Amino acid sequence: MSRTIGTGRTPALLPGALRGFSLVEVTLALGLISFCLLALIALLPAGLKTSKNSREQTAAASVVEEISAAIRKSAWVAASGTYTGSGTYSNLSWTLGGKGASFDYALSLGGVPTDSAGKQRLRAHVTLFPPANAVANGNARVSVAWPQQAHWDNATAGWINAQGSLDTWIIFLPINETP
């Protein structure tokens, strides 16, 4: 049952009850919405750059850990009289009491050494100082940088053209068979 007011008309049909938004109000609302959308769109590139940097930093941290583990798990190779890194980094090799050595790698985002320019995303530099004997500590500096254009400068012992890098020093003992 519909309610009527003195005139016999329902409230929805009273004068002034059929009001909408004015053109000025609609224009201001659209201007405000446009401004907010433009601000959000302007933040998008910064968010994407941060996301990419985060992905590269996570990959670099994984590579630093993998190289450190390869050095710590190095195995004695009696035939050559050297210790050799494990896994992917088996070319990391040294002799007890030997000179320090440097190794450079071009890596994919997954941390795998690669020669393919299209897959290179990270660079790694390892400076290894072998132990003097089978019971002494050795140490190594492991550094990973991004993007692939980065390169190691021996004069400054640092990266050039790097957007970011991770460094760590590790101490290791020759834990496997010794000579």
C-alpha positions as a Markdown table, in Angstrom:
| # | Residue | x | y | z |
|---|---|---|---|---|
| 1 | Met | 0.0 | 0.0 | 0.0 |
| 2 | Ser | 1.5 | 3.3 | -1.0 |
| 3 | Arg | 1.6 | 6.2 | 1.4 |
| 4 | Thr | 0.3 | 9.6 | 0.2 |
| 5 | Ile | 0.9 | 13.1 | 1.5 |
| 6 | Gly | -1.8 | 15.7 | 1.5 |
| 7 | Thr | -1.8 | 16.1 | -2.3 |
| 8 | Gly | -2.5 | 12.5 | -3.0 |
| 9 | Arg | 0.8 | 11.9 | -4.7 |
| 10 | Thr | 3.5 | 9.5 | -3.5 |
| 11 | Pro | 6.8 | 11.1 | -2.1 |
| 12 | Ala | 8.8 | 10.1 | -5.2 |
| 13 | Leu | 6.7 | 12.3 | -7.3 |
| 14 | Leu | 6.9 | 15.4 | -5.2 |
| 15 | Pro | 8.7 | 18.4 | -6.7 |
| 16 | Gly | 12.4 | 18.4 | -5.9 |
| 17 | Ala | 12.4 | 14.6 | -5.3 |
| 18 | Leu | 13.6 | 13.9 | -8.8 |
| 19 | Arg | 17.0 | 15.7 | -8.4 |
| 20 | Gly | 20.2 | 14.3 | -10.0 |
| 21 | Phe | 23.8 | 15.5 | -10.1 |
| 22 | Ser | 24.5 | 18.7 | -11.9 |
| 23 | Leu | 27.0 | 18.9 | -14.8 |
| 24 | Val | 29.5 | 20.7 | -12.6 |
| 25 | Glu | 29.4 | 17.9 | -10.0 |
| 26 | Val | 29.8 | 15.1 | -12.6 |
| 27 | Thr | 32.7 | 17.0 | -14.2 |
| 28 | Leu | 34.5 | 17.4 | -10.8 |
| 29 | Ala | 33.9 | 13.7 | -10.0 |
| 30 | Leu | 35.4 | 12.6 | -13.3 |
| 31 | Gly | 38.3 | 15.0 | -12.9 |
| 32 | Leu | 39.1 | 13.6 | -9.5 |
| 33 | Ile | 38.8 | 10.0 | -10.7 |
| 34 | Ser | 41.1 | 10.8 | -13.7 |
| 35 | Phe | 43.7 | 12.4 | -11.4 |
| 36 | Cys | 43.7 | 9.3 | -9.1 |
| 37 | Leu | 44.0 | 6.9 | -12.0 |
| 38 | Leu | 46.9 | 8.9 | -13.6 |
| 39 | Ala | 48.7 | 8.8 | -10.2 |
| 40 | Leu | 48.3 | 5.0 | -10.0 |
| 41 | Ile | 49.5 | 4.6 | -13.6 |
| 42 | Ala | 52.5 | 6.8 | -12.8 |
| 43 | Leu | 53.5 | 4.5 | -9.9 |
| 44 | Leu | 53.4 | 1.4 | -12.1 |
| 45 | Pro | 56.9 | 1.7 | -13.6 |
| 46 | Ala | 58.4 | 2.2 | -10.2 |
| 47 | Gly | 56.7 | -0.9 | -8.9 |
| 48 | Leu | 57.9 | -2.9 | -11.8 |
| 49 | Lys | 61.4 | -1.7 | -11.3 |
| 50 | Thr | 61.3 | -2.6 | -7.6 |
| 51 | Ser | 59.9 | -6.0 | -8.4 |
| 52 | Lys | 62.7 | -6.7 | -11.0 |
| 53 | Asn | 65.4 | -5.5 | -8.6 |
| 54 | Ser | 64.0 | -7.8 | -5.8 |
| 55 | Arg | 64.0 | -10.8 | -8.2 |
| 56 | Glu | 67.6 | -10.1 | -9.1 |
| 57 | Gln | 68.6 | -9.7 | -5.5 |
| 58 | Thr | 66.9 | -12.9 | -4.5 |
| 59 | Ala | 68.7 | -14.7 | -7.4 |
| 60 | Ala | 72.0 | -13.2 | -6.4 |
| 61 | Ala | 71.6 | -14.3 | -2.8 |
| 62 | Ser | 70.9 | -17.9 | -4.0 |
| 63 | Val | 74.1 | -17.8 | -6.2 |
| 64 | Val | 76.2 | -16.5 | -3.3 |
| 65 | Glu | 75.0 | -19.4 | -1.2 |
| 66 | Glu | 75.5 | -21.9 | -3.9 |
| 67 | Ile | 79.1 | -20.8 | -4.6 |
| 68 | Ser | 79.9 | -20.7 | -0.9 |
| 69 | Ala | 78.6 | -24.3 | -0.5 |
| 70 | Ala | 80.6 | -25.4 | -3.6 |
| 71 | Ile | 83.8 | -24.1 | -1.9 |
| 72 | Arg | 83.0 | -25.6 | 1.5 |
| 73 | Lys | 82.2 | -29.0 | 0.0 |
| 74 | Ser | 85.3 | -29.0 | -2.2 |
| 75 | Ala | 86.9 | -32.4 | -2.8 |
| 76 | Trp | 90.5 | -33.5 | -2.9 |
| 77 | Val | 91.5 | -34.7 | -6.4 |
| 78 | Ala | 94.6 | -36.9 | -5.9 |
| 79 | Ala | 95.4 | -37.1 | -9.6 |
| 80 | Ser | 95.9 | -33.3 | -9.9 |
| 81 | Gly | 96.9 | -32.6 | -6.3 |
| 82 | Thr | 94.2 | -30.0 | -6.0 |
| 83 | Tyr | 90.9 | -29.3 | -4.3 |
| 84 | Thr | 88.0 | -28.8 | -6.6 |
| 85 | Gly | 84.6 | -27.1 | -5.9 |
| 86 | Ser | 81.5 | -29.2 | -6.0 |
| 87 | Gly | 78.5 | -29.1 | -8.4 |
| 88 | Thr | 78.1 | -26.4 | -11.0 |
| 89 | Tyr | 81.2 | -24.6 | -9.7 |
| 90 | Ser | 83.6 | -27.5 | -10.1 |
| 91 | Asn | 86.2 | -25.3 | -11.9 |
| 92 | Leu | 86.9 | -23.6 | -8.5 |
| 93 | Ser | 90.2 | -25.3 | -7.7 |
| 94 | Trp | 93.2 | -24.6 | -5.5 |
| 95 | Thr | 96.1 | -26.3 | -3.9 |
| 96 | Leu | 97.1 | -26.2 | -0.2 |
| 97 | Gly | 99.5 | -23.3 | 0.4 |
| 98 | Gly | 98.9 | -22.1 | -3.1 |
| 99 | Lys | 98.4 | -18.5 | -4.3 |
| 100 | Gly | 95.0 | -16.8 | -4.3 |
| 101 | Ala | 92.9 | -17.2 | -7.4 |
| 102 | Ser | 90.1 | -15.3 | -9.0 |
| 103 | Phe | 87.1 | -16.8 | -10.9 |
| 104 | Asp | 84.5 | -14.9 | -12.9 |
| 105 | Tyr | 81.1 | -16.2 | -14.1 |
| 106 | Ala | 78.3 | -15.0 | -16.3 |
| 107 | Leu | 75.1 | -16.4 | -14.9 |
| 108 | Ser | 71.5 | -16.9 | -15.8 |
| 109 | Leu | 68.8 | -15.7 | -13.4 |
| 110 | Gly | 68.6 | -19.3 | -12.1 |
| 111 | Gly | 72.3 | -19.0 | -11.1 |
| 112 | Val | 73.7 | -21.4 | -13.7 |
| 113 | Pro | 76.9 | -20.3 | -15.6 |
| 114 | Thr | 76.0 | -19.6 | -19.2 |
| 115 | Asp | 77.8 | -18.4 | -22.4 |
| 116 | Ser | 74.5 | -17.4 | -24.0 |
| 117 | Ala | 74.3 | -13.6 | -24.0 |
| 118 | Gly | 70.5 | -13.8 | -24.1 |
| 119 | Lys | 70.4 | -15.7 | -20.9 |
| 120 | Gln | 73.0 | -13.8 | -18.9 |
| 121 | Arg | 71.5 | -11.8 | -16.0 |
| 122 | Leu | 74.1 | -11.9 | -13.2 |
| 123 | Arg | 77.8 | -11.7 | -12.8 |
| 124 | Ala | 79.8 | -13.5 | -10.1 |
| 125 | His | 83.4 | -12.9 | -9.0 |
| 126 | Val | 85.1 | -15.2 | -6.5 |
| 127 | Thr | 88.5 | -14.4 | -5.0 |
| 128 | Leu | 89.8 | -17.5 | -3.2 |
| 129 | Phe | 92.7 | -17.7 | -0.7 |
| 130 | Pro | 93.5 | -21.4 | -0.1 |
| 131 | Pro | 94.5 | -22.7 | 3.4 |
| 132 | Ala | 98.3 | -23.1 | 4.0 |
| 133 | Asn | 97.8 | -26.7 | 5.0 |
| 134 | Ala | 95.2 | -29.4 | 5.7 |
| 135 | Val | 94.3 | -28.0 | 9.2 |
| 136 | Ala | 94.4 | -24.3 | 8.4 |
| 137 | Asn | 91.5 | -22.1 | 7.3 |
| 138 | Gly | 91.1 | -20.7 | 3.9 |
| 139 | Asn | 88.8 | -17.8 | 2.9 |
| 140 | Ala | 87.1 | -16.5 | -0.1 |
| 141 | Arg | 85.2 | -13.5 | -1.1 |
| 142 | Val | 82.1 | -14.2 | -3.2 |
| 143 | Ser | 80.4 | -11.3 | -5.0 |
| 144 | Val | 77.4 | -11.3 | -7.3 |
| 145 | Ala | 76.2 | -8.3 | -9.2 |
| 146 | Trp | 73.4 | -7.4 | -11.7 |
| 147 | Pro | 72.7 | -6.7 | -14.5 |
| 148 | Gln | 74.8 | -8.6 | -16.9 |
| 149 | Gln | 76.6 | -5.4 | -18.0 |
| 150 | Ala | 78.4 | -5.2 | -14.6 |
| 151 | His | 82.0 | -6.2 | -14.6 |
| 152 | Trp | 84.6 | -6.7 | -11.9 |
| 153 | Asp | 87.4 | -4.1 | -11.5 |
| 154 | Asn | 90.5 | -5.6 | -9.9 |
| 155 | Ala | 92.0 | -2.1 | -9.2 |
| 156 | Thr | 89.1 | -1.1 | -6.9 |
| 157 | Ala | 88.0 | -4.7 | -5.9 |
| 158 | Gly | 84.5 | -3.8 | -6.8 |
| 159 | Trp | 81.8 | -3.7 | -9.5 |
| 160 | Ile | 81.5 | -1.2 | -12.3 |
| 161 | Asn | 78.1 | -0.7 | -14.1 |
| 162 | Ala | 76.2 | -2.6 | -11.4 |
| 163 | Gln | 72.7 | -1.7 | -10.3 |
| 164 | Gly | 73.2 | -3.8 | -7.2 |
| 165 | Ser | 75.5 | -6.5 | -5.7 |
| 166 | Leu | 75.8 | -8.9 | -2.8 |
| 167 | Asp | 79.1 | -9.7 | -1.2 |
| 168 | Thr | 80.2 | -12.2 | 1.5 |
| 169 | Trp | 83.4 | -13.6 | 2.9 |
| 170 | Ile | 83.5 | -17.2 | 3.8 |
| 171 | Ile | 85.9 | -19.2 | 5.9 |
| 172 | Phe | 86.4 | -22.9 | 5.0 |
| 173 | Leu | 88.5 | -25.9 | 6.0 |
| 174 | Pro | 89.6 | -28.6 | 3.6 |
| 175 | Ile | 87.2 | -31.3 | 5.0 |
| 176 | Asn | 87.8 | -34.1 | 2.6 |
| 177 | Glu | 90.7 | -36.4 | 2.0 |
| 178 | Thr | 94.0 | -34.6 | 2.3 |
| 179 | Pro | 97.3 | -35.4 | 0.7 |
